[in-house]
């Protein structure tokens, strides 16, 4: 996962001791990331760079490492499945009930439970809250080549990530884990290979691997070999990519809201999801600070937070959806939002 424009927000949210140790969550903690960088996007027909997108300082983090890192000192309780939300009298208090019989009460419930959010279902009803699937086949694979020469070759385009677009498919390479920078054979990579169409649900793992490799045959190096060198026991899944365009919700007098993928589930084709989730957290903390100092009431704070999240989220969901389709459409690639806006956050005014 990439963190770029939201990195200063993340650093302001974390305690100072964790900010100083943020590299622990990096995919490669041994790489110094520059203040300004470029994403090389390759032309799949010529193998040449078609565009080098300027980007701010960007780090790539492991989902697993990031969760463990940010949960330090926090009692995260897993395995709870929401089944009901109830509200106290006079606009005060909210209670979440779970299928295991547990219940928790508080001031506000924040649904940050992913793209298929139970809290969003509760606010809108399952039909209005459901995501719309993209007509895209999206293979997202973690792979270790167990060969130093192969690993260094796959990583040769950029220390962190690069991508290629071709009339037949799209491919993204990112370093995923570097246990030892002196032992490339131990490095793990994230390889995303994607194309327009419907997933063939009849394929088993071997069939999906064969299909991905067949698609990658036409790609220039190192994208071609990054796919063809996948070991035969590589676990291949086709992700279900969907989106939900953010719309206003009834926050129940400021007692229920959404954040992250629950508020604006989007495709990964512009690399924005985690950045907007971090921005949501920053906005929410700021809102609660005003409540804590009695500057404004809870309902006003949450309503203001909701309005900004919906406006920003809807814009990015649409932009990421456009990028998904346009990056996979050779005739529209250069006009896609990632090509025209890079990784920038939209300027929607105050």
N, C-alpha and C positions, 0 to 999 in steps of 0.2 A: 504494500500500500504506500502511496506517495503522499508526503506532506510538503506543501510548498507555500502558498500565500498565507496559510493559516499557522505557519510555524511560530511566528511571534505571539500569536494568541495562545498556542499550546504552552509556550515557555512562560507566559504570564499566568497561566492557570495552575501549573505545577508548583509544588513547594520548591524552594531554591535547591535543596539537596537532590531532588529528583531531576530538576532541570540540568544540573551539573553531571548527572549520570545518564542522560537521555540516550547516549550511544549504546547503552545496554540493549535497547530495543531495535537498533539498526539491523538491517539485513547484513551489512558489512560494516562493523564498527571500526575497521582499520582504514577506511577511506575518508579523507578530508573533503568535504563537499564545498565547492567554491560559492562565493556570494552570488555570482551570476554564472549560468551554465547554458547549454543548448541540448535539446533533444534531437538526435539525428533521425530523420524520417527518410527511409530509402524507397526509391522507385523499384518496384518488383520486377520490371521488365529490363532495366538497364543495370541495376545494382548500384547506381549512383545515388548520392544524397539529393533528394528532391526538395527538401527544405530542412534547415536547421532552426528549430523553434527556440527563441530566447526564453529562458525561464529564470525565476529567482532561485535562491538557494533551496535545494530540494533534497529531502532525505527519504529513503525507503525503509519502512519498518515491517517487521513480521507481525501479523495479526496475533499469533500466539504470544510472542514476546511482549507486544504492546499491551495486551490484556493483563498479563502478569505484572508488568512494570507499573501500570496505572492503578492496579488494585492493591498495591502495597499499603498496609495499614487500614484497609477497608474490609469490612465483613460482607463479602459478596456471597449471597446465598443462591446456589444454583438448583435446578430441578423443580422450580416452582412454575406452575402453569396457571395463568390468570383465568378465572371463570366468572368473576362478577366485580363490579365497582358500585359502592353505595356512598351516599353523601349525608353528612350531619345536618342538623337544623340550622336555620338562620345563616346559611351560606358559609358555615364553618366546618371543616374537617372532611376527610375522605378516607374510605376503607377499601383496600384491595383484598379480595378473597381468592384463594387458590384451590385447585382441585384436590390437593392432599389434605384439605381441611384447615390449613393455616390461614391467618388473616393478619394484615398489617394496616395500621392507621397512621395518618399524618395530615399535613396541611395541603399538599398538592401531590398528585401522581403524575410522573413524567413518563410517557410511553416512548422508550428508546429501545424497543424490542424488535428492531429489524424491519425489512421490507414487507413482511407479512404480519404486521403488528396486531396483536390482540387488542391493545388499547385503541388503535385506529378503528378496528372492527367495532368496538364498543361505541365509539363516538359517531360513526357513520352507518353502521350496519355492514355485514360482510360483503354485500353486493357493491355498494358505493365505495367501500374501502379496498376492494380487490385491485391488484396490480394488473396492468395490461401487458401481455407477453410480447416481446420483440420477435420478429420473424428472422432470427439469427441463430446460427449454430456456433456455440462458444465453448471451445475446449480450453480448460484452465488447468495446467499440469505442473506439479512439482517433480523435478527430475534431477537425479545425480548420475553423472556419466562415469564416475569411478576411473577416470583417465585424465591425467594432468594436461596432456596435449589437447584433448578434445575440449576440456573445460576452458582453457585459456583462449582457444579459437572461438568458442561460442560467445565469450565475453569481449572479444576484440573490438567491437564497434563502439562501446562506451562502458565505463566502469560500473554504471548502475543500470541503465536501460536503453533500449533502442527499439524501433519498430519499422516495419516494411508494409507497404500496401501494393497490391497486385490486382489485376482484373478478376482473378479467381478467389483471392483470399487476403487476409490480413494476419500479420504475426507480430507479437510483442515478446521481447526477451528482457528479463530482469534478473539480476542476481538475487537469490532468495536467502541464502545463509552461507556464511564464510566462517567455519570453525577455526581454520588456520590459513592465513594468507599465503603461507609457504607450501601448502599442500592443496593445489587446485583439484586434485582427485576427490577431495572431500566437499567441494563446493556444491551447493544445490541451486537450481535455477527455477524460475517461474517462466513457463512457456505458454503463451496464449495464442491459439490459432483459431481464426473465426471467419465465417463466410455467411452470406445471405442464404436463407432457406429454413426448412423445418428439420428438427432433429429426427433421426431415424431411431425410433424407440425399440426396434427389433434387434439392433446390434448389441452383441455382448462386448466385453472389454477388448477382446482381441479384434473385433470388428471395428470398434471405434478407433483403436490405435492404427489399424490399417487405413482407415478412412483419413485420419489426420495426416499420416505419412504420405498418402497419395496426393492430398491437397498441397502439401509442402514441397513436392517434387519440383514444382515450377519456380520456386523461390530462389533468389540469389543467396550466396553465402554471406554470413554464417547461419542465416535463418533456415535454409534448407537442411543443413546438417544438425542444427539444434533439434529439429523434429525427427529426422531419419535416424539419428543416433540414440533415440530413446530406447532403453532396454525393453525387451519383449514383455517383461512383467510390470511395466509402468502402468499405474492405475490411471485410467482415462475416464473423466466424467464430462458430460456436456451440461454446463450450467444453465439453469432456467433464468434468463435475463428478462426482467420486466420493469415497468415504471408506473408511477402514480403521480399525476400532476397535482401539486398541493393546492388545496382550496380551504377557505376558512372553516373552522369548526366551532361548535358550542363548547366553550371551556368550562362550563358548569360553574359559573361565578368565580373563575380563576382557579379552579381546583383540579383541572385535568388539561394536560398539554402534551405535545409530541416533540421529539427531537431526533436528529440523525435520520437513518433510513426509514424510520417509522413516519417521519414528517415529509420526506421527499426522496423516496426510493428511485434511484436513477441508474442508467447503464454506466459501465465503467469506462466508456470510450473517450472521456475527456479528463479522467483522473481526478474527479471532484468530490466524490462521496465523503471521504474521511475529512476533507478540509471543511466542508459545510457542517459536518457533525461537530467538529471542534469549534467552529464559529457559533453554532447553536449553544454549545456549553458556555462559551464566553458571554454570549448575550443573556443567557439564563442567569448566570452568576451575577452579572451586572444588575439585572432586574431584581434579584433577591436582595442584593446589597441595598437598593433603594427602599425595599420593604423593611429590611432590618433597621434602617435608620429612620423609619416612619416618614420618609419623603413622599411615598405614595402607598396606596393600599394594594393588597395582593391581587385583586381582580384587575385593577388598572395595569399593574406590572405585567401580569400574564397576558392580558389582551394586547398590550403593546408588543410584547415578545412574539406572540402568535402572528400578529400582522406582518412583522418583519420577516419571520421564518417562512410564512406562506409566500410572500412576494419574492423573496430571494430563491426559495426552493422551487417554485413553479418555473422561474426563469431558467434555472440550471437543469431541471428535469427535461425541459423542452430542448435546451441546447445539447445535452448529452444524448438524447434520443436522436436528434439530427446528426450528431457526430457518428453515432453507431451506424446509421444507414448510409451516410455519405462517405464515411471512410471505407465502406465495403462496396461502394459504387464508383467504379473507376472514372466515370464521366463527371462526378461531382466532388471528388476527393479534395481538390484545391479550394473549394468553397465551403468545406466543412468547418464547423465552429472551432475545432482544435487547430486547424490551419490558420484561421482568421483571428482567433482570440487566444491561441496557445492555452496556457493553464490559468490565465488571468481570471480573477473574480469579476463578475459583471459589475459595472458601475450603475447602480439603479437610483442614485441620488439619495437624499436624506429621508 
